[in-house]
Amino acid sequence: MFKFARKANKVTKLRTLLAAGLCTVAVLPMGGAAAQIAPIGRQNLSGTLLTEPYEFRLADGSDLAVERGSFLVPEDRNDPNSRLITIGFARFRSTNPHPGAPIIYLAGGPGGSGVGTAHGPRQPIFLALRAVADVIALDQRGVGWSNQLPRCRAPAAMDNDVVLNEPNLTRYYRTTLAACVHQWRAAGFALNGYTTTASADDIDDLRRALGVERVNLWGISYGTHLAFAMLRQHPDSVERVVLSSAEGLEQTVKMPADVDAAFARINAHVGGDLVARMARVHAAMDAQPMRFAFTGEDGVTHQFRADSFAIRMLAGVLAKNPDGYGNLVGLYTALEAGQQQAIAPMLWRYFYAEPLQMGMSELMDIASGVSNARLTEMARQARHSLTGRALNFPMPQLRGAVAGLDLGDGFRREVRTNTPTLLFEGMFDVRTPLAEQERAMAGFSRLHRIRVLNGGHDLFEAHPQNVQIITDFFAGRGVDVDELTLPVAAHQP
């Protein structure tokens, strides 16, 4: 039986992406955030670090005494009169009597919470690394404990009378973003401060506030993107780096041919004709938008039409990790068999059912942007690729939507560093494909790469050896592992 309900938590990224666009700007209450914003004036920020005891609930139900910390930074670092915003973090104190450089966790997204991650399946790594140094779960500006930018929400969801396709989604997102930007700016928010370069400067400010010469960085996906910026802007402030699923500074928009290669590896892994079936379904839906209908629990019948774009988006989410391959196969099997009612409720839920939200993550991606040359090549490849322009929606569709926010090609140039770096890369990763990671890491002269066979995008918690490997690396001990193999999972939908 083909089911999606059990996998609702696997579409978190899709939910985030969609939440970005369905909002015509009813700004949510800021809660305590407004009270944390103050004029910068000429004051010295070196003494703004505040910490307090905090009981951190662990997965086993016990509480661990940690520190909740905060410090102030300018919202717009290019404005000498910028107001200050608060950056928050949780610090897990080291159990080592002679701790090394603090280890700062950089969440993915953009928009992921470091503090939230420490509550999840990577918690054993946070706890184990205390044997090396203090471990800091950082909430980047605009996220969680650092959430100064209020999210903006639509008064209504997307109109189900229009076809669910790329032009209509893009129009909806860009119109909404324009309205959100207007209201944010009217409320005094400095949107040019919500960039990866600003977040990298925040990390270095945290280093100074902690009174240490260097920090270690531990990041995944967009967190690696932020680590790249830190290595460029503050190279002398970083001691060691552990990355998973690397995204270079020019790789906010992935190349379709590299994504296709990842899907081909997945096809070989699950067997059958998955890629060919995907192509047939996409072609059929683009030739004639498919009609979907279902009756909700309230007895109301909902109807809409969609071409392949939303399905391509969904494929990139379901294929993120191997535990989604069963639903990936089931999705296309159902569509080709004309059983679209099996997925109609899920598509409705994520595209139509509720007004969704927009916030920091869209600004960060727009700022990192994409060069003209890469965009041209991406468009050329997309015409004949499996997922086309859908994988990274709403980029590049929102490119240039906020005037003056794009950081430019200088930001996107290759990073070169001799900082010791450990990289985990998944064989089946469609979100940051192997070829993209190879290019991103080309300038790292002291790189140790671990290929994870049968691995997808989320790798830190995927293999039991990872805890010891990461701990050894941050402790300065040698790592002699070049390859890890995950069990082959069952992929029946």
N, C-alpha and C positions, 0 to 999 in steps of 0.2 A: 504493500500500500504506500502510495506516494504521499508524504506528509511534510508540511513546512512548520507547523505549530511548534514542534519540538526543537526546531532550529532557530527560533526567533532571536535568541541571543547571538546567533552567528551573523546577523545582518546589522550589527551595531554600526559599522562604518557607513553602510547604506543609509541607515536611519539618520546618522549625523549629516551626511551629504544632503539628504532630502530636507532635513530640518533647516538647512541653511536657506532654502529658497522660499518656503511658503509663509512669508511674513510681510505684511504691509505696515509694519512699523507701529505696533503698540508696544512701546518700550516697557519691559518688565520692571517692577520695583527693584531698586538697587540694594535694599536692605542696609547693611552696615557699610557697603562699599563707599557710599558718598562721604561718610565720616572719615574715611581713610585717605581722602584726597585733600591736599593742601597746597597753597602756593609755594613754589620752590624758593623764590627770593635769592639771597646769597648765602643761605645757611650751608654748613658743612654736613655732609651726609654720612661721614665715617662712623659716627656714633649712633646711628639709627637702628642698629640691630637689637631686637627684643626677643627674649626667649621666656618660656614658661613651661612648667611640668604639664605633661599631657598623657592620659591613659589611652594607649593604642590597643584596640581589640584585635587579638590574633585569631587565626583560623580555627584554633582549637577551643575558642571561647574564653581564653584567659586574657588578662590585660598585661601589657608591657609598658613600663615607665619610659617615655621618650620625651623629647623636647619639641614643642611647637614654637617655631621661630618666624620672625618677619623683619623686613628691612625696607627702607624707602628708596625709590629710584625716580628719576624724572619720567613722566609719561612720554614726553617728546624730547629726546636728548639733543635735538638741534635747536631747541628753543630755550634760551637762558631764563625765560620767565615761566617755563612749564610748571604745572602743578606736579605734586608728588603722588605716586601710587604705591601701594603696599605689595610686596612680593612675599608669599608665604611658603613654608616648608616644614617638614617633620624631620627631626634629626634622631637617628638611632645611634646612640653612643657606642663607641668601640669597647669591646671586652679585652682588647690588647693593652697592656700597660705602656707600650711604646707604639702608639698608632701611627700609621702612615698618613699620606695625604687623603683628605676626605673624598669619598666616592659620591658623586652627584648623579642621581638617576634622571634621565631626560626621556619623558614619555613621548609616544608617537601621536599621530593625528594629522595636522596639528589640532590641539584641543584636548588631548589626553591629560589626565591628572596623575602626577607622580605619587601624590598621597593616596589616591584611589588605587593605583597599581600596587602599592605596598599592601593593600588589603586582599589582593587577588592571588592567582597561582604563582606569581613570582616572589611571594612573601618569603619562602625558604631561602632564596638567594639574598634578599635584604638581610635576613637574620644571620646567615652564614658569613657574610662579608664583614660583620662587626668584628670578626677575629683579625681583620686586617686594619680597619680604620672606621671612623664615623661614616655612616651611610645616610645620605640626605635625599629624601623624596621631595623633589622640587615641583611646585605648581608654577608653571610658566605664566607670564603676564597674560591676563584675560581668562585664566582657568582656575577653578576651584577656590582655594584659599587666596589666590591672587586675582580674583575675578572682579576687576573694576569696570570693565566694559559690559553694560547690561545687554542681555540678549533681546532681540527684537522679534515680534511674533505677528503673524498674519491674522486678520479678523476672520478670514475664510480660507478654506483649503482650495486646491486647484479645481478648476471647473471641469467636471467630467464630461461635458459636452464637446470639449476639444480633444483631438487625438493626442494621446500621450506619446510625444516624439521629441526629438532633440530641439527643433526650432521653438516649439511651444514651451518646453521646460526652460530653455535658455531665456526666452522673452520674459517668462515669469520670474526667474531668478534675477535678471538684470534690472527689471522694473522694481522689484522688491528691494534689491540692494541700494538702488538710487534713493529710494524713500528712507531706508534705514540710515544711510550715510547722512542724509539731510538732517534727520532727527538727532542722531548721535552728535553731529557737529553743533547743532543748535543747543544741545545740552552741555557743550563745552568739552567734549571728549576729543583728544588729539589723535586722530586715526592714523597719522603717519608714525605714531609710536608703536603700532602693533605689527612689527616686522621681526624677522629672524635675527637681523643684526642687533636690534634693541634687546632681544632676549639673550643674545650672547654677551652683550655688555652687562646685563643683569647678573649673569653667572659670575663674571669677573668682579662685579661689585660684591656679590656674596662671598667670594674668596677673600677679598680685602676685609670685609666685615668680620669674617671668621679669624682673621689674623694669620693666614697661612700663605706660603709662597706659591704653592701649586695645589691643584685639585685633580682628581681622576674623574673621567666621564664614562658613564655607562648608559647607552641609549639604543633605542630600536626605531626603525622606520623614520618618521619625521624627526624623532630624537637624534638620529644620526645626522640628519640635515642640519640641525642646530649645533651638533658637535663639530661638523665641518666648519661652520661659521666661527665657532669659538677658536678652533685651531688656526684659522686665518687671522682673526682679529686680535687674539691674545695668545700667541703660540708659546710664550714663555711661562704661561700660567697653568699649563696642562702637563701632567706627568705621564699618565697612561690612559688608554682609551679601549673600551670594549664595546663593540657595535654588533648589531644583528639587523640584517635586511637593510643594507645601506642605501640611502637616497642622497645622491650628490646635489650640489647647489643648482645644477642645471636640470634636475630630474623631477621637478614637481609634476611635469607632464611626461609620462612614460612613452617609449617608442612602441608602436603597435607590433612591429615585427618581432621584438623581443618578448612581448606578451604572447604572441602566437607560438613562439618556440617553447615557452613554458606550458602552454596548453597542449602542445604536441607531446611533451614529456608526460603530462598527466594522462593523456589519451593512451599512451603506451603502458602506463601503470594500471589503469582501470580496465583496459581491454575494450574490445568492441569498436564502434565507429563514432565515438563521441564527437570529435571535431567535425567530421562530415555531417553528422546530424545537426550540430549547432549551425553550420553554414546553411543547411537546407531550411531550417526553421527561420533563421534571419532573413533569408531571401524571400520566403513565402510571406512573412509578416511585413516586409518592406514593399512587396508587390501589392498587398492588400492588407491594411491594418486589421488585426484580429479583434473580434468582438468578445468581450468578457461580460458575464452576468452572474450574479449570485444573490441569494436572499440572506440578509443578515439575521442575527439573533432577535432583532427587534421586528422581524417580519417584513422589513422594507427591502425591495429589490433594487440593487445597484447595478448600473451598466456603464461601460466605458469601452473605448477602442484604443489600441496601442500598436505601434509598429515595433521593430526589434530593439529600439534603443534602451528601453527600460529593462528588457531581458538581458541585453549585453551588460548593462550595469550590474544586474543581479548576478550574472555569471562571474564577474570579477570579485564579488563578495563571497559567493558560495565556494569558489575555488581558492580562497585565501589560505586555508589549511586543509589537510587530508580528511578531517572529519566532516567536511562539507561536500566531498565528492559524490557521495550517495545521492544527496539532494540535487547536485548539479546534473547527474545522469537522469534522475527522475524528472527534473524540470523539463528537459528537452524531449524525453520520451513521451511525457504527457502532452506537450505542445504539438509534437509531430502527429500524435494519435488523435488530435482534436479534443483533448480532455482539458481544455483551458480552465474549466470550472475548478480544477484542483488547485490552481494558483491564484484565481481571481480574488479571493478574500485577502491574500497577502499583498498583492499589488494595490488593492484598494487601501489597505491599511497604511501602506508606506507612501502612497502618492496622493491620496484623496481624503482620507478619513478625518484628519485633524489639521488645523493650522499648525505649521511647523516653524522652526526658529532659525535665526541667523546670528552670527556673532564673530568671535575672534578668529576662528579657523579659516573663514573665507578671506579675511584681511591678510592673514599670514601667507596663504597660498598665492593671492594676487600679488603681494609684495615680492615673493620669490620669483614668480612669473616664469616666462619662457622666452628665449631669444627668437628673433625673426627666422633665423636659419633653422633652428630646431623645429619651430612651428611649421615651417614649409615642408620639412622632411616628414614630420609626423602626419601632416595632412596627406602627403603622397602615399605613405604606407597605409594610412587608415582606409583608403578607398577599397583596398583588397584584403583587409585583415579581419580577424574573427570578432574582435570587440570594438574596432574602429576608435571613435573619439569618446566612447562611453566610460572607459575604465576609470578615468580620473575626474569625471564630472563632479563639480561644476567648473573645473579647469580643463582645457583653456577657454571654456565658454565665457568665463567672467574676466578674461584678460583685459586689462585696461579700464575696468569698470569704475575704478576709484582713481581719479586723476592725481598724479604725483606720487602714488604709492609704490609703483614698480621700482625695485632696487637697481635695475639695470644690468647690462651684460658684465660689468666689472664684478658685481657680486657673484655672478654665475660661473666665473672662470674656474679652472681646475685648482684644487687645493693641493699644495705640496707640503709634506711634513716628514720629519724623521722621528716623530713621537711614536713610541712603541704602541702598536695597535693590534687587537685581536678581533677578527671578524667571523661571525657565524653566517653562513649563506645556505638557503634552502633550495634543493634541487628543483622543486615544483613551484617556487614562489612566482605568482603572477603579479603581485603588487609591486615588488622591486625585483624584476627578473635578473637572472645571473649575468647576462651580458651588460645590463645597466650597472650592476654592482662592480663588475670588472673595470668598466670605464671610470666609475666614481673613485675607485681605490688606486688608480694608476699612479698617482703622485705620492703614495705612502711607501716610503723606503724601508720601514721597519714593520712590515705587516706579516702577521701570522693568520692564515686563512683556514677555517674549518668548514669543509663541505658537509652538509647534513643530507644524507641520502633519504629519500622518502619524506623530506621536510618541506614545509610550506613557508609561511611568513612569520608566524609567531614561534620563535625557536628557543628563547631562553629557558622556558619551562618544559620544552619538548623532550629532552633526554636527561636521564638521571645523572649522567656524568657532568652535566653543565655546571652544577653548583661548585664542584671541586675545581673544574677547569678555570672558571672565572675567578674563584678565590685565589688559586695559584698564580694566575696572571697578575692580579692586582697586588699580590704579595711579592712580586718580582721573581717568582720561581718559574722555571722553564716549563713550557707546555709542549708535549711531544705528540699531540693528537692532531692529525690532519683531516680525519674523516670520521663521522659518526653515522650510524644507521638506525633509523627508527623502524619499529615493526610495521609490516604491511597491514593496514587496517581493512576491514570489510567495507565495501562500498555499495551495498544494496540500498536503494531508496526505501 
